[in-house]
Amino acid sequence: MKSAWRLTLALMIAMALVACKSAPKAEPTTDQTPDSTTTTTVDTAGAVNPVDYTDARNFDNPESLLSKRFIYFDFDKSTVRPEYRNIVSAHADYLAAHSSARVTLESHADERGTREYNLGLGERRGNAVFGLMSAQGARADQLTVVSYGEERPMCRISEESCWSQNRRVEIVYTAK
């Protein structure tokens, strides 16, 4: 009887061990031989193209002209300098592609000249940018010009390097 009892106990232990055993981990199957090299692919679908001026993500992309929103002018002039025409064009392209976008062109002048003269000069500068944007596809109802004259300087030191920063038009998006 003792041997039957031992045999039953041994069978129960063996069955318990078999029931608790975990399944073997499956090895990943690959078609590569051990000597072949693997290539890593990079998903570039989400990358921002800095010259796509219709993509709103470029407003924060320092490589894109859409991230630049200051147009500077020469002393007592209201003509957009050639180095800033591409910036104006990029913003005009964005406005042409997004009919709900709105821009305020905030124009400024340096402290030289009378208050009235600087307000008028700022207005002419804002209208110069307005004209370029309109000619390149932006609608007039998307653009507003506001002249602050000398009232909102970027720099307050009375010297040329500072005055040149104050002679500007800022492109401010009120709706993107």
VENSULDA-V20071 format. One record per pair of residues at least 24 apart in sequence whose ideal C-beta (glycine too) atoms are under 7 Angstrom apart, sorted by sequence separation. I is the first residue (numbers start at 1). J is the second residue. If there is no record, write none. Layout:
i=I j=J
i=I j=J
This chain:
i=66 j=90
i=105 j=129
i=123 j=147
i=65 j=90
i=66 j=91
i=105 j=130
i=122 j=147
i=122 j=148
i=122 j=149
i=66 j=94
i=119 j=147
i=119 j=149
i=118 j=149
i=118 j=150
i=115 j=149
i=115 j=150
i=53 j=90
i=95 j=133
i=105 j=143
i=107 j=145
i=54 j=93
i=103 j=142
i=105 j=144
i=111 j=150
i=53 j=93
i=54 j=94
i=102 j=142
i=103 j=143
i=104 j=144
i=105 j=145
i=106 j=146
i=107 j=147
i=108 j=148
i=109 j=149
i=110 j=150
i=129 j=169
i=53 j=94
i=88 j=129
i=92 j=133
i=96 j=137
i=101 j=142
i=107 j=148
i=109 j=150
i=91 j=133
i=96 j=138
i=104 j=146
i=106 j=148
i=111 j=153
i=54 j=97
i=78 j=121
i=95 j=138
i=126 j=169
i=88 j=132
i=92 j=136
i=93 j=137
i=108 j=152
i=125 j=169
i=88 j=133
i=92 j=137
i=78 j=124
i=92 j=138
i=78 j=125
i=85 j=132
i=89 j=136
i=95 j=142
i=111 j=158
i=80 j=128
i=79 j=128
i=80 j=129
i=78 j=128
i=73 j=125
i=80 j=132
i=110 j=163
i=110 j=166
i=109 j=166
i=110 j=167
i=71 j=129
i=108 j=166
i=109 j=167
i=108 j=167
i=108 j=168
i=107 j=169
i=106 j=169
i=105 j=169
i=106 j=170
i=105 j=171
i=106 j=172
i=103 j=171
i=104 j=172
i=103 j=172
i=103 j=173
i=104 j=174
i=103 j=174
i=101 j=173
i=102 j=174
i=102 j=175
i=101 j=175
i=100 j=175
i=101 j=176
i=91 j=171
i=72 j=164
i=75 j=167
i=73 j=167
i=72 j=167
i=73 j=168
i=72 j=168
i=71 j=168
i=70 j=168
i=71 j=169
i=70 j=170
i=69 j=170
i=69 j=171
i=56 j=176
